[in-house]
């Protein structure tokens, strides 16, 4: 599920706050339809959970375990990126 940059951007946005589809679409610069499609996949994998408030549905990461796993994964990717940047500098 984390192999797709769109889903990673959605999870990143949801790791900071609970959001409705409209706000999430604006934050990740995608159409509401595209965000809804990705949210359906993420719900199916139990990474996000919906909460209905009247006619709006808000989404959040499913639980604190998902928040921690996402944060660790993001940290790992960032560390690898810094390591590659250092390797390029060292070669120059």
C-alpha positions in Angstrom: 0.0 0.0 0.0 2.9 2.4 0.6 4.4 1.8 -2.8 2.2 4.5 -4.3 3.2 8.1 -3.7 -0.5 9.3 -3.8 -1.4 7.0 -0.9 1.7 8.0 1.0 0.8 11.7 0.6 -2.8 10.9 1.8 -1.5 9.0 4.8 1.0 11.8 5.6 -1.8 14.4 5.6 -4.0 12.2 7.8 -1.1 11.6 10.2 -1.4 15.3 11.1 -5.2 15.7 11.3 -8.5 14.1 10.6 -9.8 15.5 7.3 -12.8 15.3 5.0 -12.4 14.2 1.4 -12.6 17.9 0.2 -9.9 19.1 2.5 -7.8 16.1 1.8 -8.1 16.6 -1.9 -7.0 20.2 -1.6 -4.1 19.3 0.7 -2.7 16.6 -1.7 -3.6 18.5 -4.9 -5.9 15.7 -6.3 -9.5 15.5 -7.4 -12.0 14.4 -4.8 -12.7 11.3 -7.0 -9.1 10.3 -7.0 -8.8 10.8 -3.2 -12.0 8.8 -2.6 -10.7 5.9 -4.7 -7.4 5.8 -2.7 -9.3 6.1 0.6 -11.4 3.1 -0.4 -8.2 1.1 -0.9 -6.8 2.3 2.4 -10.0 1.5 4.3 -9.9 -2.0 2.8 -6.4 -2.4 4.3 -7.6 -1.0 7.6 -5.1 1.9 7.5 -7.7 4.6 7.7 -11.1 4.8 9.4 -14.1 7.0 8.5 -16.2 9.0 10.9 -19.5 10.4 9.8 -20.6 13.8 11.0 -24.0 14.7 9.4 -23.5 14.5 5.7 -19.7 14.7 5.8 -17.3 11.9 6.3 -13.9 12.5 8.0 -11.0 10.2 7.7 -8.1 9.5 10.1 -5.4 6.9 10.5 -7.0 3.8 12.0 -5.1 3.8 15.3 -1.8 4.9 17.0 0.0 1.8 15.7 -0.6 3.0 12.1 0.6 6.5 13.1 3.8 5.1 14.5 4.4 2.7 11.6 3.9 5.5 9.1 6.2 7.8 11.0 8.9 5.1 11.2 8.6 4.3 7.5 8.8 8.0 6.6 11.9 8.4 8.8 13.5 5.4 7.1 12.9 6.8 3.6 14.2 10.2 4.6 17.4 8.6 6.1 18.0 6.7 3.0 17.6 9.9 0.9 20.1 11.7 3.1 22.5 8.7 2.8 22.3 8.9 -1.0 22.8 12.6 -1.0 26.0 12.2 1.1 27.2 9.5 -1.3 26.9 11.8 -4.2 28.7 14.6 -2.4 31.5 12.2 -1.4 32.0 11.1 -5.0 32.3 14.7 -6.2 
